[in-house]
Amino acid sequence: MLRKILTIVVQAILCFSLLSGCKGSSSDTQSEQEAVKTEAEYKAEADKEINKDNMAEELDKIEKTMAQEAAQEQ
């Protein structure tokens, strides 16, 4: 009889601990995630920064950046 009571108590404690889980960890992971821009946000940003007057300069900057990144990967 005592053995059955102890088994029930242990099972109840295990069930309670499993059902309660780790509630604090979900909010921590959300706060650590970076905000990711969408394609529309990138396009809007580019439309503000690049115009007909400076498009050649901006293209040169992009090409230089890509060349540097390609050199670093090798």
C-alpha positions, 0 to 999 in steps of 0.5 A: 500500500505504501509502495503504491502511494509513493509510486503515485506521488513520484508519478504526480511530481514527474507529470507536474514537472514535465507539464510545467516545462521551461517557461523562461527560455522561450522569451529569452530566445525571442529577445536574442533573435535579430530583426530580419529585413524583408525584400520590400524593406531592402528595396525601399532602403535602396530606392532612398539611397540610390538615384540616377545621379549616384548610381555609378558610384553605388555600383562601384561600391557594391562591386568593390565589396563583392570583390573583397568578400570573394577574396576573403573566401579564398 
